[in-house]
């Protein structure tokens, strides 16, 4: 089952919120993971948009 870009972004936000609830010193790895997830969801969203634009507008440049 594939995960949507939006779901990945929402998971990243939830993970970050949980990280801030952790005892001091334990949150850093979770925050880094959250940032990677958020970055990846943004990359996927941009790639999806490029594919949609290319597909809707013809066969590229």
N, CA, C and O atoms as a Maestro MAE file, in Angstrom:
{
 s_m_m2io_version
 :::
 2.0.0
}

f_m_ct {
 s_m_title
 :::
 protein
 m_atom[244] {
  # First column is atom index #
  i_m_mmod_type
  r_m_x_coord
  r_m_y_coord
  r_m_z_coord
  i_m_residue_number
  s_m_chain_name
  s_m_pdb_residue_name
  s_m_pdb_atom_name
  i_m_atomic_number
  :::
  1 25 0.842 -1.172 0.000 1 A "UNK " " N  " 7
  2 3 0.000 0.000 0.000 1 A "UNK " " CA " 6
  3 2 0.893 1.244 0.000 1 A "UNK " " C  " 6
  4 15 1.786 1.382 0.837 1 A "UNK " " O  " 8
  5 25 0.645 2.117 -0.924 2 A "UNK " " N  " 7
  6 3 1.434 3.346 -1.027 2 A "UNK " " CA " 6
  7 2 0.885 4.406 -0.072 2 A "UNK " " C  " 6
  8 15 -0.310 4.457 0.216 2 A "UNK " " O  " 8
  9 25 1.780 5.228 0.394 3 A "UNK " " N  " 7
  10 3 1.395 6.322 1.284 3 A "UNK " " CA " 6
  11 2 1.376 7.608 0.470 3 A "UNK " " C  " 6
  12 15 2.248 7.830 -0.371 3 A "UNK " " O  " 8
  13 25 0.400 8.438 0.714 4 A "UNK " " N  " 7
  14 3 0.306 9.686 -0.041 4 A "UNK " " CA " 6
  15 2 1.289 10.714 0.518 4 A "UNK " " C  " 6
  16 15 1.743 10.612 1.657 4 A "UNK " " O  " 8
  17 25 1.600 11.691 -0.303 5 A "UNK " " N  " 7
  18 3 2.489 12.767 0.099 5 A "UNK " " CA " 6
  19 2 1.923 13.495 1.308 5 A "UNK " " C  " 6
  20 15 2.651 13.834 2.241 5 A "UNK " " O  " 8
  21 25 0.631 13.727 1.280 6 A "UNK " " N  " 7
  22 3 -0.027 14.433 2.389 6 A "UNK " " CA " 6
  23 2 0.073 13.628 3.687 6 A "UNK " " C  " 6
  24 15 0.329 14.191 4.751 6 A "UNK " " O  " 8
  25 25 -0.129 12.312 3.597 7 A "UNK " " N  " 7
  26 3 -0.030 11.463 4.784 7 A "UNK " " CA " 6
  27 2 1.390 11.492 5.351 7 A "UNK " " C  " 6
  28 15 1.573 11.579 6.565 7 A "UNK " " O  " 8
  29 25 2.388 11.421 4.479 8 A "UNK " " N  " 7
  30 3 3.768 11.461 4.935 8 A "UNK " " CA " 6
  31 2 4.054 12.763 5.666 8 A "UNK " " C  " 6
  32 15 4.711 12.765 6.707 8 A "UNK " " O  " 8
  33 25 3.565 13.860 5.129 9 A "UNK " " N  " 7
  34 3 3.753 15.166 5.765 9 A "UNK " " CA " 6
  35 2 3.068 15.202 7.131 9 A "UNK " " C  " 6
  36 15 3.636 15.701 8.103 9 A "UNK " " O  " 8
  37 25 1.855 14.677 7.200 10 A "UNK " " N  " 7
  38 3 1.122 14.662 8.473 10 A "UNK " " CA " 6
  39 2 1.825 13.779 9.507 10 A "UNK " " C  " 6
  40 15 1.855 14.117 10.690 10 A "UNK " " O  " 8
  41 25 2.388 12.650 9.069 11 A "UNK " " N  " 7
  42 3 3.158 11.796 9.979 11 A "UNK " " CA " 6
  43 2 4.390 12.536 10.496 11 A "UNK " " C  " 6
  44 15 4.745 12.416 11.668 11 A "UNK " " O  " 8
  45 25 5.032 13.291 9.629 12 A "UNK " " N  " 7
  46 3 6.209 14.057 10.029 12 A "UNK " " CA " 6
  47 2 5.854 15.073 11.107 12 A "UNK " " C  " 6
  48 15 6.593 15.239 12.078 12 A "UNK " " O  " 8
  49 25 4.728 15.747 10.936 13 A "UNK " " N  " 7
  50 3 4.275 16.728 11.927 13 A "UNK " " CA " 6
  51 2 3.968 16.035 13.252 13 A "UNK " " C  " 6
  52 15 4.359 16.518 14.315 13 A "UNK " " O  " 8
  53 25 3.275 14.916 13.186 14 A "UNK " " N  " 7
  54 3 2.944 14.167 14.398 14 A "UNK " " CA " 6
  55 2 4.211 13.688 15.110 14 A "UNK " " C  " 6
  56 15 4.297 13.761 16.336 14 A "UNK " " O  " 8
  57 25 5.179 13.205 14.359 15 A "UNK " " N  " 7
  58 3 6.440 12.748 14.940 15 A "UNK " " CA " 6
  59 2 7.156 13.904 15.632 15 A "UNK " " C  " 6
  60 15 7.698 13.736 16.724 15 A "UNK " " O  " 8
  61 25 7.161 15.065 15.006 16 A "UNK " " N  " 7
  62 3 7.801 16.241 15.611 16 A "UNK " " CA " 6
  63 2 7.113 16.611 16.918 16 A "UNK " " C  " 6
  64 15 7.784 16.945 17.895 16 A "UNK " " O  " 8
  65 25 5.790 16.554 16.950 17 A "UNK " " N  " 7
  66 3 5.058 16.858 18.176 17 A "UNK " " CA " 6
  67 2 5.405 15.865 19.281 17 A "UNK " " C  " 6
  68 15 5.584 16.252 20.436 17 A "UNK " " O  " 8
  69 25 5.499 14.599 18.929 18 A "UNK " " N  " 7
  70 3 5.893 13.587 19.907 18 A "UNK " " CA " 6
  71 2 7.325 13.819 20.381 18 A "UNK " " C  " 6
  72 15 7.625 13.641 21.562 18 A "UNK " " O  " 8
  73 25 8.204 14.212 19.471 19 A "UNK " " N  " 7
  74 3 9.607 14.456 19.831 19 A "UNK " " CA " 6
  75 2 9.715 15.534 20.899 19 A "UNK " " C  " 6
  76 15 10.506 15.406 21.834 19 A "UNK " " O  " 8
  77 25 8.929 16.589 20.769 20 A "UNK " " N  " 7
  78 3 8.994 17.676 21.747 20 A "UNK " " CA " 6
  79 2 8.429 17.269 23.100 20 A "UNK " " C  " 6
  80 15 8.667 17.948 24.099 20 A "UNK " " O  " 8
  81 25 7.678 16.160 23.145 21 A "UNK " " N  " 7
  82 3 7.149 15.654 24.411 21 A "UNK " " CA " 6
  83 2 8.140 14.708 25.098 21 A "UNK " " C  " 6
  84 15 7.914 14.297 26.236 21 A "UNK " " O  " 8
  85 25 9.233 14.363 24.414 22 A "UNK " " N  " 7
  86 3 10.240 13.443 24.954 22 A "UNK " " CA " 6
  87 2 11.116 14.165 25.979 22 A "UNK " " C  " 6
  88 15 11.240 15.390 25.958 22 A "UNK " " O  " 8
  89 25 11.719 13.382 26.873 23 A "UNK " " N  " 7
  90 3 12.673 13.987 27.820 23 A "UNK " " CA " 6
  91 2 13.843 14.623 27.065 23 A "UNK " " C  " 6
  92 15 14.211 14.175 25.979 23 A "UNK " " O  " 8
  93 25 14.403 15.640 27.638 24 A "UNK " " N  " 7
  94 3 15.513 16.369 27.006 24 A "UNK " " CA " 6
  95 2 16.631 15.414 26.600 24 A "UNK " " C  " 6
  96 15 17.006 14.515 27.354 24 A "UNK " " O  " 8
  97 25 17.152 15.626 25.399 25 A "UNK " " N  " 7
  98 3 18.243 14.814 24.894 25 A "UNK " " CA " 6
  99 2 17.800 13.655 24.025 25 A "UNK " " C  " 6
  100 15 18.612 13.088 23.293 25 A "UNK " " O  " 8
  101 25 16.542 13.294 24.090 26 A "UNK " " N  " 7
  102 3 16.039 12.170 23.303 26 A "UNK " " CA " 6
  103 2 15.282 12.614 22.054 26 A "UNK " " C  " 6
  104 15 14.969 11.801 21.184 26 A "UNK " " O  " 8
  105 25 14.994 13.899 21.977 27 A "UNK " " N  " 7
  106 3 14.154 14.376 20.881 27 A "UNK " " CA " 6
  107 2 14.907 14.599 19.572 27 A "UNK " " C  " 6
  108 15 14.302 14.545 18.502 27 A "UNK " " O  " 8
  109 25 16.205 14.847 19.636 28 A "UNK " " N  " 7
  110 3 16.961 15.201 18.433 28 A "UNK " " CA " 6
  111 2 16.844 14.189 17.286 28 A "UNK " " C  " 6
  112 15 16.572 14.606 16.161 28 A "UNK " " O  " 8
  113 25 17.032 12.890 17.511 29 A "UNK " " N  " 7
  114 3 16.898 11.946 16.386 29 A "UNK " " CA " 6
  115 2 15.490 11.949 15.786 29 A "UNK " " C  " 6
  116 15 15.321 11.791 14.577 29 A "UNK " " O  " 8
  117 25 14.493 12.129 16.636 30 A "UNK " " N  " 7
  118 3 13.114 12.154 16.128 30 A "UNK " " CA " 6
  119 2 12.852 13.412 15.311 30 A "UNK " " C  " 6
  120 15 12.159 13.365 14.295 30 A "UNK " " O  " 8
  121 25 13.399 14.524 15.751 31 A "UNK " " N  " 7
  122 3 13.225 15.776 15.004 31 A "UNK " " CA " 6
  123 2 13.922 15.681 13.651 31 A "UNK " " C  " 6
  124 15 13.383 16.129 12.639 31 A "UNK " " O  " 8
  125 25 15.127 15.096 13.631 32 A "UNK " " N  " 7
  126 3 15.832 14.924 12.349 32 A "UNK " " CA " 6
  127 2 15.034 14.023 11.406 32 A "UNK " " C  " 6
  128 15 14.932 14.304 10.211 32 A "UNK " " O  " 8
  129 25 14.471 12.946 11.941 33 A "UNK " " N  " 7
  130 3 13.646 12.064 11.117 33 A "UNK " " CA " 6
  131 2 12.418 12.804 10.599 33 A "UNK " " C  " 6
  132 15 12.049 12.660 9.434 33 A "UNK " " O  " 8
  133 25 11.791 13.589 11.455 34 A "UNK " " N  " 7
  134 3 10.632 14.378 11.049 34 A "UNK " " CA " 6
  135 2 10.993 15.338 9.920 34 A "UNK " " C  " 6
  136 15 10.230 15.498 8.967 34 A "UNK " " O  " 8
  137 25 12.155 15.973 10.029 35 A "UNK " " N  " 7
  138 3 12.596 16.897 8.982 35 A "UNK " " CA " 6
  139 2 12.820 16.164 7.667 35 A "UNK " " C  " 6
  140 15 12.452 16.668 6.607 35 A "UNK " " O  " 8
  141 25 13.422 14.975 7.727 36 A "UNK " " N  " 7
  142 3 13.640 14.185 6.512 36 A "UNK " " CA " 6
  143 2 12.311 13.779 5.881 36 A "UNK " " C  " 6
  144 15 12.156 13.833 4.661 36 A "UNK " " O  " 8
  145 25 11.359 13.377 6.709 37 A "UNK " " N  " 7
  146 3 10.045 12.980 6.196 37 A "UNK " " CA " 6
  147 2 9.347 14.170 5.545 37 A "UNK " " C  " 6
  148 15 8.770 14.048 4.464 37 A "UNK " " O  " 8
  149 25 9.404 15.318 6.209 38 A "UNK " " N  " 7
  150 3 8.772 16.527 5.679 38 A "UNK " " CA " 6
  151 2 9.417 16.935 4.356 38 A "UNK " " C  " 6
  152 15 8.721 17.258 3.394 38 A "UNK " " O  " 8
  153 25 10.761 16.919 4.311 39 A "UNK " " N  " 7
  154 3 11.481 17.272 3.091 39 A "UNK " " CA " 6
  155 2 11.095 16.332 1.957 39 A "UNK " " C  " 6
  156 15 10.849 16.768 0.833 39 A "UNK " " O  " 8
  157 25 11.046 15.038 2.261 40 A "UNK " " N  " 7
  158 3 10.717 14.052 1.226 40 A "UNK " " CA " 6
  159 2 9.292 14.246 0.715 40 A "UNK " " C  " 6
  160 15 9.039 14.118 -0.483 40 A "UNK " " O  " 8
  161 25 8.361 14.555 1.619 41 A "UNK " " N  " 7
  162 3 6.984 14.764 1.176 41 A "UNK " " CA " 6
  163 2 6.894 15.991 0.260 41 A "UNK " " C  " 6
  164 15 6.124 16.000 -0.701 41 A "UNK " " O  " 8
  165 25 7.683 17.018 0.564 42 A "UNK " " N  " 7
  166 3 7.696 18.202 -0.299 42 A "UNK " " CA " 6
  167 2 8.298 17.869 -1.657 42 A "UNK " " C  " 6
  168 15 7.809 18.338 -2.684 42 A "UNK " " O  " 8
  169 25 9.365 17.056 -1.670 43 A "UNK " " N  " 7
  170 3 9.983 16.639 -2.928 43 A "UNK " " CA " 6
  171 2 9.000 15.822 -3.767 43 A "UNK " " C  " 6
  172 15 8.866 16.038 -4.972 43 A "UNK " " O  " 8
  173 25 8.323 14.891 -3.120 44 A "UNK " " N  " 7
  174 3 7.333 14.060 -3.823 44 A "UNK " " CA " 6
  175 2 6.214 14.927 -4.387 44 A "UNK " " C  " 6
  176 15 5.770 14.719 -5.516 44 A "UNK " " O  " 8
  177 25 5.760 15.895 -3.601 45 A "UNK " " N  " 7
  178 3 4.708 16.793 -4.064 45 A "UNK " " CA " 6
  179 2 5.135 17.584 -5.281 45 A "UNK " " C  " 6
  180 15 4.358 17.755 -6.220 45 A "UNK " " O  " 8
  181 25 6.370 18.069 -5.271 46 A "UNK " " N  " 7
  182 3 6.896 18.831 -6.410 46 A "UNK " " CA " 6
  183 2 7.016 17.932 -7.639 46 A "UNK " " C  " 6
  184 15 6.685 18.344 -8.751 46 A "UNK " " O  " 8
  185 25 7.493 16.697 -7.432 47 A "UNK " " N  " 7
  186 3 7.617 15.762 -8.553 47 A "UNK " " CA " 6
  187 2 6.247 15.400 -9.115 47 A "UNK " " C  " 6
  188 15 6.076 15.317 -10.331 47 A "UNK " " O  " 8
  189 25 5.270 15.185 -8.233 48 A "UNK " " N  " 7
  190 3 3.909 14.877 -8.682 48 A "UNK " " CA " 6
  191 2 3.342 16.031 -9.494 48 A "UNK " " C  " 6
  192 15 2.693 15.819 -10.519 48 A "UNK " " O  " 8
  193 25 3.587 17.253 -9.035 49 A "UNK " " N  " 7
  194 3 3.086 18.431 -9.742 49 A "UNK " " CA " 6
  195 2 3.730 18.555 -11.117 49 A "UNK " " C  " 6
  196 15 3.058 18.882 -12.095 49 A "UNK " " O  " 8
  197 25 5.040 18.291 -11.192 50 A "UNK " " N  " 7
  198 3 5.729 18.355 -12.482 50 A "UNK " " CA " 6
  199 2 5.178 17.305 -13.442 50 A "UNK " " C  " 6
  200 15 4.970 17.586 -14.622 50 A "UNK " " O  " 8
  201 25 4.943 16.094 -12.936 51 A "UNK " " N  " 7
  202 3 4.388 15.037 -13.789 51 A "UNK " " CA " 6
  203 2 2.984 15.410 -14.268 51 A "UNK " " C  " 6
  204 15 2.641 15.187 -15.429 51 A "UNK " " O  " 8
  205 25 2.183 15.973 -13.376 52 A "UNK " " N  " 7
  206 3 0.815 16.366 -13.742 52 A "UNK " " CA " 6
  207 2 0.829 17.467 -14.787 52 A "UNK " " C  " 6
  208 15 0.069 17.420 -15.755 52 A "UNK " " O  " 8
  209 25 1.680 18.447 -14.598 53 A "UNK " " N  " 7
  210 3 1.783 19.562 -15.538 53 A "UNK " " CA " 6
  211 2 2.267 19.072 -16.889 53 A "UNK " " C  " 6
  212 15 1.737 19.472 -17.926 53 A "UNK " " O  " 8
  213 25 3.263 18.214 -16.883 54 A "UNK " " N  " 7
  214 3 3.820 17.687 -18.120 54 A "UNK " " CA " 6
  215 2 2.787 16.850 -18.850 54 A "UNK " " C  " 6
  216 15 2.654 16.937 -20.071 54 A "UNK " " O  " 8
  217 25 2.051 16.033 -18.092 55 A "UNK " " N  " 7
  218 3 1.045 15.159 -18.681 55 A "UNK " " CA " 6
  219 2 -0.129 15.982 -19.232 55 A "UNK " " C  " 6
  220 15 -0.617 15.701 -20.326 55 A "UNK " " O  " 8
  221 25 -0.576 16.977 -18.493 56 A "UNK " " N  " 7
  222 3 -1.709 17.790 -18.906 56 A "UNK " " CA " 6
  223 2 -1.356 18.712 -20.073 56 A "UNK " " C  " 6
  224 15 -2.207 19.033 -20.902 56 A "UNK " " O  " 8
  225 25 -0.108 19.126 -20.125 57 A "UNK " " N  " 7
  226 3 0.305 20.084 -21.133 57 A "UNK " " CA " 6
  227 2 0.893 19.467 -22.388 57 A "UNK " " C  " 6
  228 15 1.355 20.192 -23.268 57 A "UNK " " O  " 8
  229 25 0.887 18.189 -22.488 58 A "UNK " " N  " 7
  230 3 1.457 17.563 -23.673 58 A "UNK " " CA " 6
  231 2 2.625 16.678 -23.293 58 A "UNK " " C  " 6
  232 15 2.610 16.030 -22.247 58 A "UNK " " O  " 8
  233 25 3.618 16.652 -24.127 59 A "UNK " " N  " 7
  234 3 4.758 15.758 -23.933 59 A "UNK " " CA " 6
  235 2 6.022 16.499 -23.568 59 A "UNK " " C  " 6
  236 15 7.091 16.179 -24.089 59 A "UNK " " O  " 8
  237 25 5.936 17.468 -22.699 60 A "UNK " " N  " 7
  238 3 7.139 18.147 -22.219 60 A "UNK " " CA " 6
  239 2 7.563 19.305 -23.084 60 A "UNK " " C  " 6
  240 15 6.770 19.898 -23.815 60 A "UNK " " O  " 8
  241 25 8.853 19.610 -22.975 61 A "UNK " " N  " 7
  242 3 9.378 20.808 -23.619 61 A "UNK " " CA " 6
  243 2 9.683 20.593 -25.056 61 A "UNK " " C  " 6
  244 15 10.133 21.514 -25.737 61 A "UNK " " O  " 8
  :::
 }
 m_bond[243] {
  # First column is bond index #
  i_m_from
  i_m_to
  i_m_order
  :::
  1 1 2 1
  2 2 3 1
  3 3 4 2
  4 3 5 1
  5 5 6 1
  6 6 7 1
  7 7 8 2
  8 7 9 1
  9 9 10 1
  10 10 11 1
  11 11 12 2
  12 11 13 1
  13 13 14 1
  14 14 15 1
  15 15 16 2
  16 15 17 1
  17 17 18 1
  18 18 19 1
  19 19 20 2
  20 19 21 1
  21 21 22 1
  22 22 23 1
  23 23 24 2
  24 23 25 1
  25 25 26 1
  26 26 27 1
  27 27 28 2
  28 27 29 1
  29 29 30 1
  30 30 31 1
  31 31 32 2
  32 31 33 1
  33 33 34 1
  34 34 35 1
  35 35 36 2
  36 35 37 1
  37 37 38 1
  38 38 39 1
  39 39 40 2
  40 39 41 1
  41 41 42 1
  42 42 43 1
  43 43 44 2
  44 43 45 1
  45 45 46 1
  46 46 47 1
  47 47 48 2
  48 47 49 1
  49 49 50 1
  50 50 51 1
  51 51 52 2
  52 51 53 1
  53 53 54 1
  54 54 55 1
  55 55 56 2
  56 55 57 1
  57 57 58 1
  58 58 59 1
  59 59 60 2
  60 59 61 1
  61 61 62 1
  62 62 63 1
  63 63 64 2
  64 63 65 1
  65 65 66 1
  66 66 67 1
  67 67 68 2
  68 67 69 1
  69 69 70 1
  70 70 71 1
  71 71 72 2
  72 71 73 1
  73 73 74 1
  74 74 75 1
  75 75 76 2
  76 75 77 1
  77 77 78 1
  78 78 79 1
  79 79 80 2
  80 79 81 1
  81 81 82 1
  82 82 83 1
  83 83 84 2
  84 83 85 1
  85 85 86 1
  86 86 87 1
  87 87 88 2
  88 87 89 1
  89 89 90 1
  90 90 91 1
  91 91 92 2
  92 91 93 1
  93 93 94 1
  94 94 95 1
  95 95 96 2
  96 95 97 1
  97 97 98 1
  98 98 99 1
  99 99 100 2
  100 99 101 1
  101 101 102 1
  102 102 103 1
  103 103 104 2
  104 103 105 1
  105 105 106 1
  106 106 107 1
  107 107 108 2
  108 107 109 1
  109 109 110 1
  110 110 111 1
  111 111 112 2
  112 111 113 1
  113 113 114 1
  114 114 115 1
  115 115 116 2
  116 115 117 1
  117 117 118 1
  118 118 119 1
  119 119 120 2
  120 119 121 1
  121 121 122 1
  122 122 123 1
  123 123 124 2
  124 123 125 1
  125 125 126 1
  126 126 127 1
  127 127 128 2
  128 127 129 1
  129 129 130 1
  130 130 131 1
  131 131 132 2
  132 131 133 1
  133 133 134 1
  134 134 135 1
  135 135 136 2
  136 135 137 1
  137 137 138 1
  138 138 139 1
  139 139 140 2
  140 139 141 1
  141 141 142 1
  142 142 143 1
  143 143 144 2
  144 143 145 1
  145 145 146 1
  146 146 147 1
  147 147 148 2
  148 147 149 1
  149 149 150 1
  150 150 151 1
  151 151 152 2
  152 151 153 1
  153 153 154 1
  154 154 155 1
  155 155 156 2
  156 155 157 1
  157 157 158 1
  158 158 159 1
  159 159 160 2
  160 159 161 1
  161 161 162 1
  162 162 163 1
  163 163 164 2
  164 163 165 1
  165 165 166 1
  166 166 167 1
  167 167 168 2
  168 167 169 1
  169 169 170 1
  170 170 171 1
  171 171 172 2
  172 171 173 1
  173 173 174 1
  174 174 175 1
  175 175 176 2
  176 175 177 1
  177 177 178 1
  178 178 179 1
  179 179 180 2
  180 179 181 1
  181 181 182 1
  182 182 183 1
  183 183 184 2
  184 183 185 1
  185 185 186 1
  186 186 187 1
  187 187 188 2
  188 187 189 1
  189 189 190 1
  190 190 191 1
  191 191 192 2
  192 191 193 1
  193 193 194 1
  194 194 195 1
  195 195 196 2
  196 195 197 1
  197 197 198 1
  198 198 199 1
  199 199 200 2
  200 199 201 1
  201 201 202 1
  202 202 203 1
  203 203 204 2
  204 203 205 1
  205 205 206 1
  206 206 207 1
  207 207 208 2
  208 207 209 1
  209 209 210 1
  210 210 211 1
  211 211 212 2
  212 211 213 1
  213 213 214 1
  214 214 215 1
  215 215 216 2
  216 215 217 1
  217 217 218 1
  218 218 219 1
  219 219 220 2
  220 219 221 1
  221 221 222 1
  222 222 223 1
  223 223 224 2
  224 223 225 1
  225 225 226 1
  226 226 227 1
  227 227 228 2
  228 227 229 1
  229 229 230 1
  230 230 231 1
  231 231 232 2
  232 231 233 1
  233 233 234 1
  234 234 235 1
  235 235 236 2
  236 235 237 1
  237 237 238 1
  238 238 239 1
  239 239 240 2
  240 239 241 1
  241 241 242 1
  242 242 243 1
  243 243 244 2
  :::
 }
}
